[in-house]
Amino acid sequence: MSKEKVLEALQNANDMMDAKGIMEATGLERADVDKAIKALRKEELVDSPKRCFYAVVK
């Protein structure tokens, strides 16, 4: 559930987002955002082009 929210927030963003921005966009707690990002990165759906910032892999 949280993975889908994080992925959707990143897809709708105009630029990279940090964890705080993702938290604000999704309403999720920091631990849930971190866990979702880790899973999405493992699935190669999300990348970190800049330290601590995330974007959808295109």
Secondary structure, DSSP 8 states (H G I E B T S, - for coil): -HHHHHHHHHHH-SS-EEHHHHHHHH---HHHHHHHHHHHHHTTSEEEEETTEEEE--
